[in-house]
Amino acid sequence: MALSDIEREHRRLVILRALADDPDYAINHYVLHGLLSEYGHSVSADVVSADIAWLEEQGLITTERAGAGMIVAKATQRGVDVGMGRARHPGVARPRPGE
């Protein structure tokens, strides 16, 4: 597996875990972009948008458009389960034990 694939899977896991930890399971893409940087994933806003689109295509999140071009991502039950390690999904890293 290429390094870029590993990084992509971990970014998607970070997004799902952040959504699972949020009280209403929803976070806008600007905040997710900043959060990914905090976890060592310094990527462009386009990459974050692509990850969000992929997670939505997989049924792990839903999205809504808000003002000023903002995208709000919201975890589905399956997305929460994958983010917490209770289920697996190809293309998303699995959390380590104790995470």
N, C-alpha and C positions, 0 to 999 in steps of 0.2 A: 504494500500500500504506500502510495506517495505521501510525502509530508503535507502537501496541500490538502489531500483527502482527510488526513488525521486532523489537521487544523479546522477544516470545514465541519467535521463531525463534532468536534469539541465546541465550536461556536454555537452550533445548533443546540447542544446540550446546555450551554450556559443560558441561552435564550429561554429554553423550556424551564429550567430550574428557577430563573428569575420570575417568570410568569407564575409558576407554581407557588412561589413564596409571597407573591403580592396578594393583599387581601381580596381584591376583586379579579385576580388572575389576568389583569390587563396592564400593559405598559406601552407607551408610544415609542416609535422607532428612534427618536432622538435620545431618549433615556437609555434604550437598549444599546445604541451605538457607544455611548459613554461607558456603560457598564462593561461591554466587551473589552474596551480599552483597559479598564481596571483589572481585568482578568488576563491581560497580556495579548489580546487580539486587536492590534492596531490596524484596522482595515477601513476602507472607504465606506461612505454612506451607501454607495451602490451595492457593495458586498452584503451589507446588513439587509438592505431591501431584498436582495436576491435570496438570502437565507430565509427571510420572513415569507417570501412568495413560495419557496420550496416547502416550508413547514405547513403552509396553508394548503398547498396541493396534496400533501400527505394526510390532511385531516387532523393535524396535531394542534393547529391554531385556527382562529378565524381572524379576519381583519375588518376594520372600519376606517373610512377616510374621515378625518376631522379637519378643522380649519387650517389654513396656511400649508396645505399639502401634507399634513401630518397623517401618519398611519398608526393606528392603535391595534396592537396585536393582543389577542385574548386566547388563553389556553383552552383547549377542549379537555374533556376528562381523559381521553387517550393521551393527549399531550402531557398532562400532569403525571399520568402513570409512567410514561417514558422518561420524563424528566426526573422523577423520583426513583427510577430504577425498578419499578414494579412490572414494567413491560419493556420489550425491546422493539426497536424499529431500525431497519437498515438505513444507514446514512446519518445516524445520530449515535454519538459515543455513549457508552454505558457508564454511569457514575462508579467511582471506586467505592469499595466497602467503607462505610463510615462517613461518606460525603453527604 
